[in-house]
Amino acid sequence: MPSSRPCGTRERRGPETIPANIAIYAVFLGWTLLCLPLGFALSLLCRCAPGRFSRLARKAIWAYGRGMLRLLHPWLPVRIDDPSTALRHAPCILVANHQSFLDIYLLGAQDQSDLCLVSKSWPHRLLFFFAPMMRSAGYIDAQSLDAATVHARCRERIADGATLVFFPEGRRSRDGNLGRFHAGAFLLALEEGVPVVPLAIMDSFRACPPGSLRFRPGGIHMAVLPPMHPPRADDPLAHRTFMRSVRTAFLQALPEGADGQGHAPHGESPDNTARPPHGNAVQSSPIP
Amino acid sequence: MTNDEIAATVNRAIAEEFELAPERLRPEAHIRDDLGLDSLDIVDLVIVIEKAFGFKLTNREAMMDIRTLGDIHAFIAALRDKGEAGA
């Protein structure tokens, strides 16, 4: 499995991971139960005054994620390169590869706390205990709403100073490799003239792949890559060219062989990035 | 341009633009379910087809109703027969 690069701590499998799994599940349950009353209270506030507390709700969700990462540190230590990139370049669009349900929590490792997730419908419907908070935060259901409404809401959030978050693969990777990208985030970046900040997540597939209920303790490495600015072009397919540049940047950051398409996309280089991200001298740090 | 040439041109353009493996491009492949294209991809697909054949589609909406790759081949062939495609 190409993306299973051990990092931080050695990967452990087998019965010795059972105590760690019990601890991880206890942390998930305990921290979530502790935060839920606050979340519901915030949801009520947002219902009373729609829009006024959306930013607070978004920051609260981010704080919940960061708190979770800190509590899980003994089993799933996270280190991240350039955690403040999205904060420094706001408003921007954060795009991340998607390997595991942990990725949502991993967004808490980077420093921009005003995050607005643009996602499919199912998290809004099935995660009933999180759904009120997601609504309060103004998260966008890109599947149920028509394209014009999604676009308008994305614009509103950007104008409000939020950083939109997309997982452009549209679903979690089934083999740990980087999948095909969908173009929506890149068209939006082009139309709004905001940069895209790629967030490369490594090792979360190894820690908890889709379909697995078992965690594999070990380090998780993330890298926030330099912002990539959309081109100013008359080409009606410029957003696709831009999308491929961003995907190429991901491929350079991820371990070798992570291209789920099995070929280099059009041989394009991310010429609007400042530097190649993988193997560079960026100091990675644990989350504070 | 023969039907086979039309199919080959369409398939090559789609494989390149949407990074799809050529073996997935069967005529019966459903554009959304099998090839995984979303609504924005389909808008882009119209432009890709126009570029590949060097003409402007006057009835772009008709492309939105297309379901399978074979439908696209047939659509272009029909335009050729009507003399609209320049193919």
Interface residues (C-beta under 8 A of the other chain):
Chain A: A147 G170 R180 H182 A183 G184 L187 P236 L237 R240 R244 Q261 G262 H263 P265 H266
Chain B: E16 E17 F18 E19 L20 A21 G36 D38 S39 L40 D41 D44 I47 V48 K51
